[in-house]
Amino acid sequence: MKWEVVIGLETHTQLLTHSKIFSGASTQFGALPNTQACAVDLALPGVLPVLNRQAVEHAIRFGLAIGATIAPASIFARKNYFYPDLPKGYQISQYEIPVVIGGQLEIVVDQQVKLVQLTRAHLEEDAGKSVHENFIGPNGEPASGIDLNRAGTPLLEIVTEPAMRSAAEAVAYAKALHNLVVWLGVCDGNMQEGSFRCDANVSVRPLGQQEFGTRCEIKNLNSFRFLEEAINYEVRRQIELIEDGGSVVQETRLYDPDLQETRSMRSKEDAQDYRYFPDPDLLPLIISNTWIEEVRSSMPLLPATLREQWQSSFGLSTYDTQILSQDRATADLFAELITLLGAPQAKLVANFITGELASALNRSNLLAAKTPLSAQQISALLKRLIDGTISNKIAKEIFSLMWEEAINGKLVSDVDQIIESKGLKQITDIGALEALIDSVLQANTKSVEEFRSGKEKAFNALVGQVMKASQGKANPQQLNELLRKKLQGS
């Protein structure tokens, strides 16, 4: 039997605010346990929550970016459940009327564009954190500690429709969403610190069946790799379970990255289990059109807008513009290099960013925002490639040298000084090139005969020999023209 995978994601995005969503306590990461939890976060008697305006504006900004409806009036509710790190005994969230309704996000998988429909995005407060490592009880038994620093941190929970059909699509969506919230400045995107956490709802059904299978939710996946591994494991587990005559039970599961498997955490609750009801201490959230337009006017250009501009203005491919707009730092670097080098060099700049620079960042395990070379330093190198002073091969060598200097905290050498001191200037003198070509033709008579008998590969072999003889300094365009003329006897 062939199976179809059905995936929906719920993403908890920590909003970039200085204080918590209903109190003035700090949201700074890394403080000593329980030093950033005030009376409101601790649920002491008589305290009242006050909504953080910036958290609402971040939600509006996200809603506008995905083309969603911003609810003119939304309601905060109490989601009741008991857990040691939830001091109130309930979580303030939004249930029936969220602040953001609908919307969509574009993803690219295998160079194919797909739109993922979103259901909603709602504001809520985070819980505290249970710490299970290195705690011992009074009788030597394992124990847990409670850190309430995170309690009350503002979250935007972003929920998709069950619209994805593979782990690859889910990862592509998660990466696109991550890039967008960081681009908008509503989240720092730090997954190691828990700023961006995904829950994956996974089910399988026979291919062609309309009814959804029983889903399981995998909680708190804080890396794209874990997200992909967890979904793939859960898909295999469900299919094998059904094919062996069993049935999938709706439940919440955790992913163990060491064993690369999911395991049962608890039976999955339904909405009625949480006994949602409107929070009596919070008035409805009213968002006027004027407020929405104020937020809209402060938004940066969105990735989709930039992609359209770059394709129409520079003739770049969809793939190139997707890579260039994958994060704000890459897009800003591309725009700055175009300003320095001119629009006619857009393709060259795009190739450099998606090629040499991307490879260097990957090798150094760096994000684009941490690129150690400035746009001015990169443009100085590309200018010498554009004016023919150096070849592509030499440009790569110089870039590698500059990168190593920058990574190691050294003063980055001037491009022209490197070219001069190492004798890397490209050979463009026709007489010198012809002398190299003549020498290679005399030493490779077999290749010459093969070319003249119609074997084009022999030409490439001869080009390679001339480039080797010139130590990579021969101007490729001139070399090709002169060599072909020599071989054709003209």
C-alpha positions in Angstrom: 0.0 0.0 0.0 1.2 3.5 -0.8 0.9 6.1 1.9 0.5 9.9 1.9 2.0 11.9 4.7 0.1 14.8 6.2 1.9 17.4 8.3 0.9 20.6 10.1 3.3 22.8 12.1 2.7 24.9 15.2 5.6 27.3 15.8 6.2 29.1 19.1 8.0 32.3 18.1 9.4 34.3 21.0 8.7 38.0 20.3 11.6 40.4 20.5 10.5 42.7 23.4 12.5 44.0 26.4 9.7 43.0 28.8 7.2 40.2 29.2 3.8 40.1 27.6 1.8 41.0 30.8 4.4 42.3 33.1 7.5 44.6 33.2 10.0 41.8 34.0 12.9 41.4 31.7 13.0 38.8 28.9 16.9 38.8 28.7 18.2 35.3 28.2 20.8 33.7 30.5 20.0 35.3 33.9 20.3 33.3 37.1 17.3 31.1 37.7 14.2 32.9 39.1 15.8 36.3 39.0 13.5 37.7 36.2 10.1 36.6 37.5 8.1 39.4 39.1 4.9 39.2 41.2 2.7 39.0 38.0 4.8 36.1 36.6 4.6 34.3 39.9 0.8 34.7 40.1 0.9 36.3 43.6 -2.5 37.3 45.0 -3.9 40.6 43.8 -1.7 41.2 40.7 -3.2 42.1 37.4 -1.8 41.6 33.8 -1.1 44.6 31.5 -0.7 43.8 27.8 2.6 44.7 26.1 1.9 47.0 23.2 5.1 46.1 21.3 4.1 42.4 21.3 0.8 43.3 19.6 2.6 45.4 17.0 4.9 42.5 16.3 1.9 40.3 15.7 0.3 42.9 13.4 3.6 43.1 11.5 3.8 39.4 11.0 0.1 39.2 9.9 0.7 41.9 7.3 3.7 40.1 5.9 1.8 36.9 5.3 -1.3 38.6 3.8 -3.5 37.6 6.7 -6.5 39.3 8.3 -5.8 41.3 11.4 -8.7 40.8 13.8 -10.2 44.2 14.7 -11.1 42.7 18.1 -9.6 39.6 19.7 -9.9 38.0 23.1 -7.5 36.6 25.6 -8.5 33.3 27.3 -7.2 31.2 30.1 -6.0 27.8 29.1 -6.2 25.7 32.2 -3.8 22.9 33.0 -1.6 22.0 35.9 2.2 21.7 35.5 5.0 22.5 38.0 6.4 25.3 35.8 3.0 27.0 35.3 2.6 29.1 38.5 -0.9 30.4 37.7 -2.4 27.0 37.0 -3.4 28.4 33.6 -1.8 30.0 30.6 -3.1 33.3 29.1 -3.5 32.6 25.4 -6.0 33.3 22.6 -8.5 30.7 21.5 -11.8 31.5 19.7 -10.6 34.8 18.2 -6.8 35.1 17.4 -5.1 38.4 16.5 -4.0 37.0 13.1 -6.3 35.0 10.9 -5.3 33.1 7.7 -2.4 34.1 5.5 0.1 32.1 3.5 3.9 31.6 3.1 5.8 30.7 0.0 8.3 27.9 0.1 10.6 26.3 -2.4 11.3 22.5 -2.4 13.4 21.0 -5.2 13.2 24.4 -7.0 9.4 24.1 -7.0 7.4 26.9 -5.5 4.5 26.0 -3.1 2.2 28.1 -0.9 1.6 26.9 2.6 -1.7 28.1 4.0 -1.7 29.3 7.6 -4.7 28.9 9.9 -3.9 31.5 12.6 -1.3 33.2 14.7 -2.2 34.1 18.3 -0.5 35.8 21.2 0.2 34.0 24.4 2.6 33.8 27.4 5.3 31.2 27.8 5.5 28.8 30.7 8.5 28.4 33.0 11.1 25.7 32.6 11.5 22.4 34.4 15.2 21.5 34.8 15.9 17.8 35.4 19.7 17.6 35.2 21.9 17.7 38.3 19.2 17.8 40.9 19.1 15.4 43.8 16.4 15.1 46.4 16.9 14.9 50.2 17.2 11.1 50.1 19.4 11.0 47.0 16.6 10.4 44.6 16.4 12.3 41.2 14.6 15.6 41.5 13.7 18.6 39.3 14.2 22.3 39.6 11.8 25.1 38.4 13.1 28.2 36.7 10.3 30.8 36.1 12.5 33.4 34.3 10.8 32.4 31.0 7.2 32.5 32.5 5.3 35.3 30.8 7.7 35.7 27.9 5.6 36.9 24.9 5.0 34.2 22.2 3.3 34.3 18.8 2.1 30.8 18.1 1.8 30.3 14.3 -0.3 27.4 13.1 -0.5 26.0 9.6 -3.2 24.0 7.9 -2.3 20.3 7.5 -0.8 21.3 4.1 2.7 19.7 4.0 3.3 16.3 2.5 6.9 15.5 3.4 9.6 16.2 6.0 11.4 18.2 3.3 8.4 20.5 2.9 8.1 20.9 6.6 11.7 21.9 6.9 11.4 24.3 4.0 8.4 26.0 5.6 10.1 26.2 9.0 13.2 27.8 7.4 11.1 30.2 5.4 9.1 31.2 8.6 12.3 31.5 10.6 13.8 33.8 7.9 10.7 35.9 7.8 10.3 36.6 11.5 14.0 37.5 11.8 13.7 39.7 8.7 10.8 41.5 10.2 12.6 42.0 13.5 9.9 40.4 15.5 12.1 37.5 16.7 15.8 36.9 17.1 15.4 33.4 15.8 17.9 31.9 18.3 16.8 28.2 18.3 19.4 27.2 20.9 17.9 29.6 23.4 14.3 28.4 22.6 13.3 31.5 20.6 11.9 29.5 17.8 10.4 26.0 18.6 8.3 23.8 16.4 5.6 21.2 17.2 4.9 18.9 14.3 1.5 17.2 13.9 2.1 14.1 11.8 -0.3 11.5 10.3 -0.4 9.1 7.4 -3.3 7.9 5.2 -3.6 5.6 2.2 -2.8 7.4 -1.0 -6.1 8.8 -2.4 -8.0 8.7 0.9 -9.6 12.0 1.7 -10.1 11.4 5.5 -7.1 12.3 7.6 -5.4 9.6 9.7 -4.9 9.8 13.5 -2.3 12.4 14.2 0.5 12.5 16.8 2.1 15.8 17.9 5.9 15.9 18.3 6.8 18.7 20.8 9.6 21.2 21.1 11.8 20.6 18.1 14.4 23.3 18.2 16.5 22.6 15.1 15.7 22.0 11.5 17.7 18.7 11.5 15.7 17.4 14.5 12.5 18.5 12.8 13.3 16.4 9.7 14.6 13.4 11.6 11.6 13.4 14.0 9.0 13.5 11.2 10.7 10.8 9.1 10.9 8.5 12.1 7.3 9.2 13.1 6.1 8.5 9.5 7.9 5.1 9.5 6.6 4.3 12.9 2.9 5.0 12.0 3.1 3.1 8.7 4.7 0.0 10.3 2.2 0.1 13.1 -0.8 0.2 10.7 0.7 -2.4 8.3 1.3 -4.8 11.3 -2.4 -4.6 12.2 -2.2 -2.0 14.9 -3.7 1.5 15.0 -2.2 5.0 15.8 -3.2 6.5 19.1 -3.6 10.3 19.2 -0.9 11.4 21.6 1.9 13.9 22.3 5.4 12.6 21.7 8.9 13.8 22.3 11.9 13.3 20.0 15.1 11.8 21.4 18.0 13.0 19.1 20.5 10.6 20.6 18.3 7.6 19.8 16.8 9.3 16.7 13.3 8.2 17.7 10.1 9.6 19.1 8.6 8.3 22.3 5.2 8.8 24.0 4.9 11.7 26.4 1.1 11.8 27.2 -2.3 11.3 25.6 -3.2 14.2 23.4 -5.7 16.6 25.0 -8.6 18.2 23.1 -9.6 21.8 23.5 -12.3 21.0 26.0 -9.7 19.4 28.3 -8.2 22.9 28.8 -11.5 24.5 29.8 -10.8 27.7 27.9 -12.7 30.8 29.1 -12.2 34.5 28.5 -9.7 36.1 30.9 -11.7 38.3 33.3 -8.6 40.6 33.9 -8.0 41.5 30.3 -10.2 43.6 28.0 -10.7 42.6 24.4 -7.7 43.6 22.2 -9.0 46.3 19.8 -6.8 47.1 16.8 -7.9 50.0 14.6 -7.1 50.5 11.0 -5.0 53.5 11.9 -2.8 51.4 14.1 -2.5 48.8 11.4 -1.4 51.4 8.9 1.2 52.8 11.3 2.7 49.4 11.6 2.6 48.9 7.8 4.4 52.1 7.2 7.4 51.0 9.4 7.8 47.6 7.8 10.9 46.8 5.7 10.6 45.6 2.1 9.5 42.0 2.2 11.5 39.1 0.6 8.8 38.5 -2.0 8.9 42.1 -3.1 12.7 42.1 -3.5 12.6 38.9 -5.5 10.1 40.4 -8.0 12.3 43.6 -8.3 15.5 41.6 -8.8 14.0 39.3 -11.4 12.5 42.2 -13.4 15.4 44.7 -13.0 18.4 42.3 -13.2 17.0 39.3 -15.0 18.0 36.9 -12.2 16.5 33.5 -11.9 13.9 32.4 -9.3 16.5 30.2 -7.7 19.0 33.0 -7.4 16.5 35.5 -5.9 15.3 32.8 -3.4 18.9 32.3 -2.1 19.6 36.1 -2.1 16.5 36.8 -0.1 16.8 33.9 2.4 17.8 36.3 5.1 18.1 40.0 5.7 21.9 40.1 5.9 22.4 38.3 2.5 19.8 40.6 0.8 21.5 43.7 2.3 24.9 42.5 1.1 23.6 41.9 -2.4 22.0 45.4 -2.5 25.2 47.1 -1.2 27.4 45.3 -3.8 25.1 46.3 -6.6 25.4 49.9 -5.4 29.2 49.7 -5.4 29.6 47.7 -8.7 26.5 48.7 -10.7 23.4 46.9 -11.9 25.1 45.3 -15.0 27.2 43.2 -12.5 24.1 41.7 -10.8 24.6 38.2 -12.1 28.3 38.2 -11.2 27.4 39.4 -7.7 24.7 36.8 -7.3 27.0 34.0 -8.5 29.6 35.1 -6.0 27.2 35.3 -3.0 25.5 31.9 -3.8 28.8 30.3 -4.7 32.1 31.3 -3.0 30.6 33.2 -0.1 28.0 30.6 0.7 30.6 27.9 0.7 32.9 29.9 3.0 30.1 30.6 5.4 29.2 26.9 5.5 32.8 25.8 6.1 33.1 28.3 8.9 29.7 27.5 10.3 28.7 31.1 10.2 25.4 32.9 9.4 25.4 35.6 6.7 25.0 38.2 9.4 28.5 37.2 10.7 30.3 37.5 7.4 33.8 38.7 8.4 34.5 40.6 5.1 32.8 43.9 4.4 31.0 44.8 1.1 33.8 47.2 0.3 36.4 44.5 0.6 34.4 42.1 -1.5 33.7 44.7 -4.1 37.4 45.6 -4.4 38.1 41.9 -5.3 35.2 41.7 -7.8 36.3 45.0 -9.5 39.6 43.3 -10.4 37.7 40.4 -11.8 35.4 42.7 -13.8 38.3 44.8 -15.3 40.2 41.6 -16.3 43.1 42.1 -13.9 42.6 38.7 -12.5 40.8 35.5 -13.6 38.0 33.6 -11.8 40.5 31.1 -10.5 42.8 33.7 -9.1 39.8 35.6 -7.6 38.9 32.5 -5.7 42.5 32.1 -4.4 42.5 35.8 -3.2 39.1 35.5 -1.6 40.2 32.4 0.3 43.3 34.3 1.5 41.2 37.3 2.6 38.7 35.1 4.3 41.3 33.2 6.4 42.8 36.5 7.5 39.4 37.9 8.5 38.3 34.7 10.3 41.5 34.6 12.3 41.2 38.3 13.3 44.0 39.5 11.2 44.1 42.7 9.2 42.7 41.9 5.8 45.2 42.5 3.0 44.5 45.0 0.2 43.4 43.2 -3.0 45.8 45.2 -5.2 48.7 44.5 -2.9 48.0 40.8 -2.9 47.9 40.8 -6.7 51.1 42.7 -7.0 53.1 40.9 -4.3 52.2 37.5 -5.5 52.4 38.2 -9.2 48.8 37.2 -9.8 47.9 39.7 -12.5 46.2 38.1 -15.4 48.2 37.7 -18.7 46.4 39.7 -21.3 49.4 40.5 -23.6 48.6 38.8 -26.9 52.3 38.1 -27.7 52.8 36.3 -24.3 49.6 34.3 -24.8 50.6 33.2 -28.3 54.0 32.1 -27.1 52.3 29.9 -24.4 49.8 28.5 -26.9 52.6 27.7 -29.4 54.5 25.8 -26.7 51.5 23.8 -25.7 50.5 22.9 -29.3 54.0 21.6 -30.0 53.9 19.4 -26.9 50.4 18.1 -27.5 50.3 17.1 -31.2 47.9 14.2 -30.4 45.3 16.6 -29.0 45.7 18.9 -31.9 45.0 16.1 -34.4 42.0 15.0 -32.3 40.5 18.5 -32.4 41.0 18.8 -36.1 39.2 15.4 -36.6 36.2 16.8 -34.9 36.7 16.0 -31.2 35.7 19.2 -29.3 36.9 17.7 -26.0 40.4 18.0 -27.2 40.0 21.8 -27.3 39.2 21.9 -23.6 42.2 19.7 -22.9 44.5 22.1 -24.7 42.9 25.1 -22.9 43.7 23.3 -19.6 47.3 22.8 -20.6 47.8 26.5 -21.5 46.1 27.6 -18.2 48.5 25.2 -16.4 51.5 26.6 -18.2 50.4 30.2 -17.3 49.8 29.2 -13.6 46.2 30.1 -14.1 47.0 33.7 -15.1 46.0 33.5 -18.8 42.9 35.6 -19.7 40.3 32.8 -20.4 38.4 34.7 -23.1 41.5 35.8 -25.0 43.0 32.3 -24.6 40.0 30.6 -26.1 39.9 33.0 -29.1 43.6 32.8 -29.9 43.8 29.0 -29.4 40.8 28.4 -31.7 42.4 30.7 -34.4 45.7 28.8 -34.2 44.0 25.4 -34.4 41.9 26.5 -37.4 45.0 27.9 -39.1 43.7 31.4 -39.4 
